[in-house]
Amino acid sequence: MSASDSPSPAIQHLNHIEAALPDLHRHDRIVVPEVILAETKAVERALEIAEAFLARTGRAILSRVPDALHSALVSRFADQLEWHPASRMAIVRAPGQAPPAATGGRIGVITAGTSDQPVAEEAALVLREMGCAVTTAYDVGVAGLHRLFGPLRHLLGEAQVDVIIVAAGMDGALPSVVSGLVDVPVIGLPTSIGYGLGGRGEAAIMTMLQSCAPGLSVVNIDNGVGAAAVAGLIAVRCARARQERPSEATP
C-alpha cells in the first residue's frame, strides 16, 4: 500500500475506537465494576482503556498485569497507582477520587493453600472495589482440616458474612467441606494448582461440580473476578435487606 492509499486519520481513529468498547457504566448499573484483563493486551492499548475509565469513572481496575505494563503504569500514573503484587492487579484512581462507599456486604474468602492466594486476592480486591467488607483465611485446606474450624467460627460469628468464596486446587475438596458446615452460600473457585493429571485445575473443578454438599456454586478455573461478582451481588442484596428491615424495637 502506498502512502496515498493509507487510511485517513478519521478512519484510523474510528477503527481505533471500535477495537475496544469498554463498559464504562457497569458499576453504576449492576454494582460489579468492569475489570480490564491486561494479560494479552498490548501495553499502549491497556493504557488507553485505563485512561478512558479514568476520564469517565475516576477509576481503572486492571487484572493479570504483565511486567511491561506494570512499569508503564508506574511511569504514567505514579502516585495514582495502587499495586497489588500477590494478584498482579492494579487500580488507578483520578486525583481526589475516594475508594467506593461501603455497601454493607460481608464476604469471607478462604484458600486451601498458599498457592491459591493470588486468585483469592484477585477476588478479594474486586469485592473491596464493590464496597464490600472482606475477611480472609488462607492455608486451611483438607490436608490439615483442623486449621479450618477457627476461621469458620470467626466468619460466621464475629464477621457475620453473607457468602464465602473458597479457592482450592489439587483435588478441590475444601469448598464441599465448607458448604456442608455453613448456612450461607459458598462459591467454589478452582485454581490451576497441582501435580500431574488434572493439575491445571481440571480435577478441582470436576470435584466441585460433582459435590454432594448443598449450597455450593462453582465458577471457572482461576476466575477470581467471576467469583467476586457473584459473591458481591449476593452480599450487596443481603446488606440492602438488612438496611430495609424494620427495627425489632418497633411495635
Phi, psi and omega in degrees: 000131178281169180299325181290339180271356182294147178300148178293159177305324181295317179292319177301317180296319178299313179298322180298315181294319183292341182291335180218127179236074182296146179273089188286346185244016184298316182299318179294328185278316187226013177077333181278121180284153171288137178242129181276110176283107191265351191306319184249008181270146171297149184303312183296323179293317178298320178295321179296318179294319177300318178299321179297318178294318179301317182294322185267324188239346182082007182205142173227131179245126181238135179245160178051053186280120177289165182301317182297319179291321177303314179299319180293322178296317178299317182293318187278322190250346173046245187289349178280349188268132169251120184248131181241093190295327182299316181264353185055045176247151179229143173235130176244127179243144175294152179307130180082355181284120181276156172301160183299148179294148179295135178264343184094354177290145184228124185229141170259140176235119184240145171237151175288319181221171178291336178291342178275354188297319181304316180290322177296320179293327174300314178296315183298321181294316178298319179298318179295327176285351171267004178083018181263150173274132185239130174243128185248152173213115186249152174066053181234036187283180189289346177293341174213071193297337179299338181289342188281326196290323177298308177302321179296317178301321179293316182297319182277336182266271184299315184284333178051053185289153178271335185200154180233130170264131179237114180261131181206142171250214179051240180275352175064031187277335189300319180303321178295319179299311181297316182298331178282355185245343189243162181251028175234160178299145178239135178247117178279129180240093180290141180241155183275056182240131177154182182248147167059214184300126180081004185284358177263020178105349182295317180295318181297314182291324178294319177300315182294318180294330182267010184298142174263002178279128179287154175087010181253125170246159188226137172255178184285170184299129177063019184268069179297324180296316179295319178298319179296320181299313180294312181298318181295319179297319177297312185293320179295320177295320176298318180296319178298320179296320178296319182291329182272347183293131178298147178298140179295341180280347180288128180299000000 
